[in-house]
Amino acid sequence: MKTSLRFALASFGLAASVACCMVPLQANAALFEDDEARRAILDLRARIDAVNARVDGKADKAASIDSANQAEQLRAEIARLRGQVEVLTNELANEQRRQKDFYTDLDGRIRKMEPQRANVDGREVSIEPGEQKAYEASLAAFKSGDYKAAAGAFSGFLQRYPQSGYAGSAYYWLGNAQYALRDYRSAIPTLQTVARTYADNPKAPDALLTIASCFTELKDKVAARRTLDALVSQYPDSDAAKTARERIASLR
């Protein structure tokens, strides 16, 4: 469009120039005076220049508008890409946080599954998480007065964890549950395991004292006296030994 317009203007300028050349030839006809002709030519050229300027201005403006449109499109694309980058950055941060939480939780679970060191009856032992829970549940049943459930729980515990650090105490509480159920003949060998296998257990003196009580309930005073004497001999400074001396005096 710009080329066609320039061509039209150029043709118009040529025609004007021709007309200007004809002016001197027609001077005798008095159509124009020389000064008037010059002024007309200058005016015509000024008009042509003005038209060219407008055309160039329009072309520049069109180019500016096109550039502005392209710039706007680029800005829109950059904004879209920035939005995608922000979304991906957030997703990456969330994924990293989820992975961190996962590994933290996994580490915690693994640690819970690993044996833990614990002080049981004055000894440092290795205890499995399930082992501790089973023992505590059995003891809770005994303390609640449900001796039948406690006896079953401690018996199952000892079958599952025969080498447990809680084994000495488990035998002790099992024997006491059996005693509470008046199953004296079962309680005696259970408590004797504490006194013989776990002689260094703090509950061993009390186990002997309960064994003596079982023999007393079974009307076997000789065995009861023999057990009390063993208690005083093996654990003379224990509270159980003090009680044993009192009972020995009553048996005479």
C-alpha positions as CSV (number, residue, x, y, z in Angstrom):
1,M,0.0,0.0,0.0
2,K,2.8,2.3,0.8
3,T,4.5,1.6,-2.6
4,S,1.3,2.3,-4.5
5,L,0.8,5.6,-2.7
6,R,4.4,6.7,-3.3
7,F,3.9,5.8,-7.0
8,A,0.7,7.9,-7.2
9,L,2.4,10.8,-5.5
10,A,5.5,10.5,-7.8
11,S,3.2,10.6,-10.9
12,F,1.4,13.6,-9.4
13,G,4.8,15.3,-8.9
14,L,5.9,14.6,-12.4
15,A,2.7,16.0,-13.8
16,A,3.2,19.1,-11.7
17,S,6.7,19.4,-13.0
18,V,5.5,19.2,-16.6
19,A,2.9,21.8,-15.9
20,C,5.6,24.0,-14.4
21,C,7.7,23.7,-17.5
22,M,4.7,24.8,-19.6
23,V,4.2,27.9,-17.6
24,P,7.0,30.0,-19.3
25,L,5.6,28.9,-22.7
26,Q,2.2,30.3,-21.8
27,A,3.5,33.4,-20.2
28,N,2.3,35.4,-23.2
29,A,-1.1,34.1,-22.5
30,A,-0.7,35.7,-19.1
31,L,-2.0,32.6,-17.2
32,F,0.6,33.0,-14.5
33,E,3.2,35.5,-13.6
34,D,6.7,34.1,-12.9
35,D,6.4,34.7,-9.2
36,E,3.0,33.2,-9.0
37,A,4.3,30.1,-10.8
38,R,7.2,29.7,-8.4
39,R,4.9,30.1,-5.5
40,A,2.5,27.5,-7.0
41,I,5.4,25.0,-7.5
42,L,6.7,25.5,-4.0
43,D,3.2,25.1,-2.6
44,L,2.7,22.0,-4.7
45,R,6.0,20.5,-3.5
46,A,5.2,21.4,0.1
47,R,1.9,19.5,-0.3
48,I,3.7,16.5,-1.8
49,D,6.2,16.5,1.1
50,A,3.4,16.8,3.6
51,V,1.6,13.8,2.0
52,N,4.9,11.8,2.0
53,A,5.4,12.7,5.6
54,R,1.9,11.5,6.4
55,V,2.5,8.3,4.5
56,D,5.8,7.7,6.3
57,G,4.2,8.5,9.6
58,K,1.4,6.0,9.0
59,A,3.9,3.4,7.9
60,D,6.0,4.0,11.1
61,K,2.9,4.0,13.2
62,A,1.8,0.7,11.6
63,A,5.2,-0.7,12.3
64,S,5.1,0.6,15.8
65,I,1.7,-1.0,16.4
66,D,2.9,-4.3,14.9
67,S,6.0,-4.1,17.2
68,A,3.8,-3.2,20.2
69,N,1.5,-6.2,19.4
70,Q,4.5,-8.5,19.2
71,A,5.9,-7.1,22.4
72,E,2.6,-7.6,24.1
73,Q,2.5,-11.2,22.8
74,L,6.0,-11.8,24.1
75,R,5.1,-10.3,27.5
76,A,2.0,-12.6,27.6
77,E,4.2,-15.6,26.8
78,I,6.8,-14.7,29.4
79,A,4.0,-14.3,32.0
80,R,2.7,-17.7,31.0
81,L,6.1,-19.3,31.3
82,R,6.8,-17.6,34.6
83,G,3.5,-19.0,35.9
84,Q,4.5,-22.5,34.8
85,V,7.9,-22.1,36.4
86,E,6.2,-21.0,39.7
87,V,3.8,-24.0,39.5
88,L,6.7,-26.4,38.9
89,T,8.8,-24.8,41.6
90,N,5.9,-25.2,44.1
91,E,5.4,-28.8,43.0
92,L,9.1,-29.5,43.4
93,A,9.1,-28.0,46.9
94,N,6.0,-30.0,47.8
95,E,7.5,-33.2,46.5
96,Q,10.8,-32.6,48.4
97,R,8.7,-32.0,51.5
98,R,6.7,-35.2,51.0
99,Q,9.9,-37.2,50.4
100,K,11.4,-35.7,53.6
101,D,8.3,-36.6,55.6
102,F,8.3,-40.1,54.1
103,Y,11.9,-40.8,55.0
104,T,11.4,-39.3,58.4
105,D,8.4,-41.5,59.0
106,L,10.2,-44.5,57.6
107,D,13.2,-43.9,59.8
108,G,10.8,-43.6,62.8
109,R,9.1,-46.8,61.9
110,I,12.4,-48.6,61.5
111,R,13.6,-47.4,64.8
112,K,10.4,-48.6,66.4
113,M,10.9,-52.0,64.9
114,E,14.5,-52.2,66.1
115,P,15.3,-53.5,69.5
116,Q,15.8,-50.9,72.2
117,R,18.0,-50.9,75.2
118,A,16.1,-50.7,78.4
119,N,16.7,-51.1,82.1
120,V,14.6,-54.1,83.4
121,D,14.9,-55.1,87.0
122,G,18.3,-53.4,87.3
123,R,19.7,-55.0,84.2
124,E,20.4,-53.4,80.8
125,V,18.6,-55.5,78.2
126,S,17.6,-55.4,74.6
127,I,13.8,-55.2,74.2
128,E,11.7,-55.4,71.0
129,P,8.8,-52.9,70.7
130,G,6.2,-55.7,70.4
131,E,7.8,-57.5,73.3
132,Q,7.4,-54.5,75.6
133,K,3.8,-54.0,74.6
134,A,2.9,-57.6,75.2
135,Y,4.5,-57.5,78.7
136,E,2.9,-54.3,79.6
137,A,-0.5,-55.5,78.5
138,S,-0.1,-58.7,80.5
139,L,0.9,-56.7,83.6
140,A,-2.1,-54.4,83.1
141,A,-4.4,-57.4,83.2
142,F,-2.9,-58.5,86.5
143,K,-3.1,-55.1,88.1
144,S,-6.8,-54.8,87.0
145,G,-7.5,-58.0,89.0
146,D,-8.2,-60.2,85.9
147,Y,-5.9,-62.9,87.0
148,K,-7.2,-65.5,84.5
149,A,-6.5,-63.2,81.6
150,A,-3.1,-62.2,83.2
151,A,-2.1,-65.9,83.5
152,G,-3.0,-66.6,79.9
153,A,-1.2,-63.4,78.7
154,F,2.0,-64.1,80.7
155,S,2.0,-67.7,79.6
156,G,1.7,-66.6,75.9
157,F,4.4,-64.0,76.4
158,L,6.9,-66.5,77.8
159,Q,6.2,-68.9,74.9
160,R,6.8,-66.1,72.4
161,Y,9.7,-64.4,74.1
162,P,11.5,-67.2,76.1
163,Q,14.8,-65.2,76.2
164,S,13.1,-61.9,77.0
165,G,14.7,-59.5,79.4
166,Y,11.2,-59.5,81.0
167,A,11.2,-63.3,81.4
168,G,12.1,-63.3,85.1
169,S,9.4,-60.8,86.0
170,A,6.9,-62.5,83.6
171,Y,7.4,-65.8,85.5
172,Y,7.0,-64.0,88.8
173,W,3.7,-62.4,87.8
174,L,2.4,-65.6,86.2
175,G,3.1,-67.4,89.4
176,N,1.3,-64.8,91.4
177,A,-1.7,-64.9,89.0
178,Q,-1.8,-68.7,89.5
179,Y,-1.6,-68.2,93.2
180,A,-4.5,-65.7,93.1
181,L,-6.5,-68.3,91.2
182,R,-5.6,-70.8,93.9
183,D,-3.8,-72.9,91.4
184,Y,-1.0,-73.6,93.9
185,R,0.5,-76.6,92.3
186,S,1.0,-74.6,89.1
187,A,2.3,-71.6,90.9
188,I,5.1,-73.4,92.8
189,P,7.1,-74.5,89.7
190,T,6.5,-71.2,88.0
191,L,7.9,-69.3,91.0
192,Q,10.7,-71.7,91.5
193,T,11.9,-70.8,88.0
194,V,12.3,-67.2,89.2
195,A,14.2,-68.3,92.3
196,R,16.5,-70.7,90.4
197,T,16.9,-69.3,86.9
198,Y,16.7,-65.6,87.8
199,A,18.1,-65.7,91.3
200,D,19.5,-62.2,90.9
201,N,16.1,-60.8,90.0
202,P,14.8,-58.3,92.6
203,K,11.6,-60.3,92.7
204,A,13.3,-63.6,93.6
205,P,12.9,-63.2,97.4
206,D,9.2,-62.4,97.0
207,A,8.9,-65.5,94.7
208,L,10.2,-67.7,97.5
209,L,7.9,-66.1,100.0
210,T,4.9,-66.9,97.7
211,I,6.1,-70.5,97.2
212,A,6.1,-70.9,101.0
213,S,2.5,-69.6,101.0
214,C,1.6,-72.1,98.4
215,F,3.0,-74.9,100.5
216,T,1.1,-73.6,103.5
217,E,-2.1,-73.6,101.5
218,L,-1.4,-77.2,100.5
219,K,-0.9,-78.0,104.2
220,D,2.7,-78.9,103.6
221,K,4.4,-77.1,106.6
222,V,7.7,-78.9,106.1
223,A,8.1,-77.6,102.6
224,A,6.9,-74.2,103.6
225,R,9.5,-74.0,106.5
226,R,12.2,-75.2,104.2
227,T,11.4,-72.5,101.6
228,L,11.4,-69.8,104.3
229,D,14.8,-70.9,105.6
230,A,16.2,-70.8,102.1
231,L,14.8,-67.3,101.6
232,V,16.4,-66.0,104.8
233,S,19.7,-67.7,103.9
234,Q,19.9,-66.4,100.3
235,Y,18.4,-62.9,100.8
236,P,18.9,-62.0,104.5
237,D,18.6,-58.3,104.0
238,S,15.5,-58.3,101.9
239,D,12.1,-57.3,103.1
240,A,10.8,-60.7,102.2
241,A,13.4,-62.3,104.6
242,K,12.0,-60.2,107.4
243,T,8.5,-61.5,106.8
244,A,10.0,-65.0,106.5
245,R,11.5,-64.8,109.9
246,E,8.2,-63.9,111.4
247,R,6.5,-66.8,109.7
248,I,9.2,-69.2,110.8
249,A,8.6,-68.1,114.4
250,S,4.9,-68.9,114.0
251,L,5.6,-72.3,112.6
252,R,7.5,-73.5,115.7
